[in-house]
Amino acid sequence: MKLSTLISMFAMALLSLQSPQTQAGAYEDMLYAIQVDDQSTIADLLRRGMDVDTVNPQGNTLLMLAAREGKPSVVKTILAAKPRIQARNPLGESALMLASIQGHTEVVKLLLDAGAPVNHDGWTPLIYAAARDRLDVAKLLIAKGANINAAADSGTTALMMAAREGYLQMLLLLLEHGADAKYVSPHGLSALSLAMNRGNKEIESMLRKAGVEN
C-alpha cells in the first residue's frame, strides 16, 4: 500500500475519533473558510480527513457552496480533492447550476473544464442561466454542447424563461442556436404566451418574426 494512502487513512481515522463537538467545529471552520476565501484552511481540513462531499443542512456540498458564492480559488482547491462534481442537492441543483444562475463565469469555466455535466434531467444549467439573463454563461454552456431545447419537469425551456423575463439578447442567442420557438409545454405554455402574459411586446414581436403564431 502506498505511503500516501496510509497517511490519508490515518487522517480519516483520527477525524472519526474526534468528539462530535470537534467535528462540528471543523465543519463550521470549513463553511467560514469558504465564505472568506481561505484556501489554506480548506486544504488543511481536507488533508485532515474531512469528506470533500460533506453537505450542509440544505444538502449543498462544499463545491456547491463555493460555486454559489463565486469563489474560483476555493473551487480549484475543492476540485483538487476530487469531489462528486455531478452531485445535486434535494432541489436538483448542481454546482454548475448554482454558478450559472449567479453568473459566476470563471467558476462555470472551471467546472466545465473539470467535466461537470452540462446536460441532465430536470432543470439544467442553461435554463438557470436564461432565468437570470446570464448571457456570457449561456454562451459557455452552449459551446460545451448544452441542449438548447431541454425542458424541466414542468416543461419550461431556456427560451421560455428568456421570453417570460423579457431578456431580448438571451432570446436571440437561443434562437440563433436552434431554440424551438414553437414549442408548447404539456401545460399549454409557450415562449409567446409567457411574453404576452408579461406584456413583453419586443419579445412577442421577435417571436412572431421567428414564425410563431397564436
N, C-alpha and C positions, 0 to 999 in steps of 0.2 A: 504493500500500500504506500502511496506517495506521502512524503512528509507534509505537503500542503493539505492533503486530505485529512491526515491525522490531526493537524492543528485546527482545521475547521471543525472537525467532530468534537475536539476537546472544548473549543469555544462554545459550541452549541450546548454541550453537556453542562458547562459552567452556568450558562444563561438559564437553563432549565432548572438548576438547583437554587437559583435566586428566589427570594421571597416574592409573593405577589406584589408587595409594595415596591420592591426594587424593579420588577418588570414593568409596573405601571409607570414608575419614574422614567425608565428608559424610553417607554412609549411616548410620554409627554415631551421628553427631550428631543425625540425624533420629530414630532409634529412641530415643535418650536423651531428646530433647525431648518426644516423645510420652509417655514414662513420667512425666516431671516436669511435664507440662502447660505447656511453654514455647512459647506461641503465636508469639512474635516470631521465635524461631529457625526454627520450622516454616515460617512465612510467608516468611522470608528465603530459606531453602533452595529453596522452591518458586519464588520470584521469580528465583532464580539459575539455574533450569532443571531442577531435579530433577523427574523424572517423578512425578506425583501417584499413578500406578498402580504405582509400584515395589513389588516383593514381597520378603518375607523368604525364607529357605531353605525354609520350610514352605509357601510360596505364598500367604501372607497379605498383602494390600495395606495401605498406610498407614491407609486408612479402617477396614479390618477390625481392625487393631491398636488404633486409638483407640477403636473401638466396644467391643471386648472389654474394654479397660481401664476403660471407663465415663468417658470424658473429654469432656463436652459441648462445652467451649470449643474443644478440639482438633478435634473432629468438625466444628464450624462452620467452622474455618479450612480444613480439608481439603476440605469440601464446596464452599467458595468457589472452589477451584481446579478444580472440575468433574471429579471422579473418575468412574470407571465404577462407579456405585453398585450395579449389578446383578452385579458381578463375584463369582465364587465360587472358593474355594480348592480344592485337589485332593480334599478331603473333601466337597466340595459345599456348603460353608458360606459364606453371605454375611455382610456386615457386620451386617445386620439380625438374622440368626440368632444371631450371636455376642453381640450386645447383648441379645437376647431371653432366651437361656439364662442369662445372667449377671444378668438382672433390672435392667438399666440403663434404667429407664423414660424418663428425659429424653432419652437418646440414641436410644431407639426412636422417640420423638416426632419428633426432628429428622430421622431417616432416613425415616420415613413421610412427613413434610411435604416432603421432598426427592424423593419419588417412588420410594423403594425398593420393589421388588416384594414383596407380601405373600403371593402365591401363585406357586408354580412346581413343577417336578417334583422328586421326591426328598423328603428331609426338609424341612420347612417351618418358618418362624419360630414358628408356633403349636404345632407338635409339640415344638419345642425349649423353648418356654415351659412347656408342660404337663409336660415331663420334670423340671423343677426347681420346679414349683409357683409360677411367676411370674404370680400372678393379675392384677395390675394391667397387666402387659404383655399378657397374653392378652385382656383387655378392650379394650385399644387395637387389637390386631390384628383382633379380631372386628369392632370398629366400622369398621375400614378394609376390611372385606369378606373376611377370611380364610376360606378354605374349611374349615368345621368337620370335614368328613369326609375331608379329604385324607389319603392314605396314602403312606408312604415306600416305597422299593423293596422293603423287607422285608414290607410290608403293615401296618406299625404306624401307628396313628392317634393323635391327641392324646388321645382318650378312653381308649385302651388304655394309654397312658403314665400317665395320671392314676390309672387303676384299679390298675395294677401297683404304683405307688409309694404308693398309699393316700391320695391327695390329694382329700379329700371335696369341699371347696369348688370346686376346679378341675373335678371331675367334674360337680358340679351346674351350674356355669356352662356347660359344654359341652353338657350335656343340655338346658338351658334354651334354647340357641341351635340346637338341632336335631341334635345328635350322634346317630349311629345306634348305639344300644346293642346291637343285634342283629348288628352286622357281625362277620363271621368272616374272618380273613385267609386268603390262599392256603395258609398253613402250618397252618391249623386253629386258630389262636389267636383269642381274643375278649377283650373287656374283662372279662367274667365269669370266664373260665378263668384269666386272669392274676391277678385279685383272689383267686380261690380258691387258686391256687398259692402266693401270698404270705401267705395267711391273713388277708386284709383283710376281716373279717366285715362291717364297716359299709358298705364299698363293695359287697360282694356283696349285702347287703340292699337297698341303694338301687337297684342294677341290677335286682334281681328285682321291686322295686316299679315299675320302668320297663317291666316286661313281659318281661324276659329269662328264658328257661328254659334248663335244661341242654341 
